[in-house]
Amino acid sequence: MNRQNISSRLALGLVLFGSALSSACTNDLVAHRIPGVYRIDIEQGNQITAKMVDRLQIGMTERQVRYALGSPLMIDTFHPERWDYLYQMKRGNGDFEQRHITVYFSEGKLAQIEGEIPSDPADAEADHAETVVDVPVHGLIKKPFFERVWDWITL
């Protein structure tokens, strides 16, 4: 091989390596604009529903509150009578939802509830809704022509 051919291949390799390396460093704003890229929903914290908050009653013990809401995301070392329940949902399309509920205790009993208590009418309907699932019988339904051709090609 001649010297010019080697240097052009080396330059091409460096350009490809550099572009691959820099594409890994894209920020979130650029990544949302790339068409065809699937972005997952990221859910963090305690998902607290209105039904869970309705179970709470002033005077409940810490153990009963932990049973109703789950373990708190954060118990402050300096204020152990305050429990914080945080919830964040970042959808793949860029939408962001955040909720924060704080529960206060006095002498080991529930004293106060603060925060964005969710009010979701879908929760009430979900309890009464009947779920109907259609299960197709495999083998009796004939696939469309192009699907059968594609299956034959990709064997």
N, C-alpha and C positions, 0 to 999 in steps of 0.2 A: 504494500500500500504506500501511496505517496504521502508526503507530509501535509499537503493541503487537505486531503480527504480525512486524515486523522483529526486535524484541527477543526474542521467543519462538524464532524461527528461529536467531538468534545463540546463544541459550542452549543450544538443542538441539545445534547444531554444536559448541559448546565441550565439552558433555558427551560427545558421541561422540568427539571428538578426544582428550579426556582419558582416556577409557576405553581407546581404542586405544593410546595412548601408555603407559599404566600396564600394559597386558597384555603389552607387550614386556619388561617388567622383572620377570617372574615368576621365582622361583628354581626350582632343579631339583626340589625336593620337591613344589612345587605342580604343576609341569608333568607329573609322573608320574601325578598323580591325575586329570588331564583325560581323560575317556574318548574313544576314537577317534583319539587323536593318535599317529602313528607316530614312534617314536624309533629312530634308527639305532644300530648297534653301532660304537663308536669303538675302534680298535685302534692302539696306538702302540708303537714300539720294535722290537726284534728278536724274532721268534718263533722260539725255540729249542726243538727237539724232542729227545726222548730219543735218537733215531737220530743226530742231529747230534752230541750230546755223546758218544755211543759211539764216534764216529770219532776223537775226540781221544786222543792218547797222550802221556805225559810224554816230553819231549825234542823235540817237534815245534817247528819254527821259527815265528816270528810270521806269516810269509807262509802257511804251511800252516794255521795256526789261523784266519787271516782267510778262507781259502778254505773251511774246514769250517763256520765259524759265521757268516761275513759280517763286515762292518765293525762294530766295536764302537760302541755308542751314545755312549760317553764314554771318552776317554783322558785321565787326569789329567795336567796339565802338570808337576806336581811329582813324580808317580810314574808315569813312562811305562811301567814294567814291569807295571802293573796295568790291565787292560781290563775295563770293566763293560758287561754286556749286560742291558738292562732291557726288560721287556715288560709292557704294561698293556692290559687289555681291559675296557671299560665297555660292558656290554650295554644295550640300550634299555629293558629291564625293571628296570634299576637294579643288577643284579648286577655285582660288580667283582672282577677277577682281576689279580694282580700277581706277577711273577716277577723274580728278580734273580740273575744268574750273574756271578761275578767270576773272571777268568783271570789268573794271575800268571806272569811270566816271570823267568828268571834267566839272564843273559848271552845273551839272545836266544832262549832255549829254554823251552818250556812246563814250568813247575815244579809248579803247583798249580791245582786247580779247586775253587771254593767256590760255594755258593748252592743255590737250590731247583731241582735238576735234575728236569725233568718226567719222570714215568713214566706214559705214556699207552698202555694196552693197545690202544687203537683204532689207534694207529700201526702196530703189528705186524700187526693184522688187515687194515689197509688195503692193505698190500703184497701180500697173498695173495687179497684179495677180488676177485671178478669183477664188473664193472659191466655191468648189463643195462639197456638203455634201450628203452622202447616208444615208437615214433614213430607217431602216428596218421596215417592216410592222409586228407588233406584232400579234401573234395569227396564222399567216399563215406559219411561219417558225417553223418547228418541232425541239424541242431540242434533242440533242444526248441522247442516252440511259442512259449513266451514270449520266448525269445532271438530267434527270427525276427521276432516282432512288435516287440520293442525295437529290433532292427536296422532294421526298416522305418520306425519312428517317428523314429529319430535320424539318418536319411539327410541 
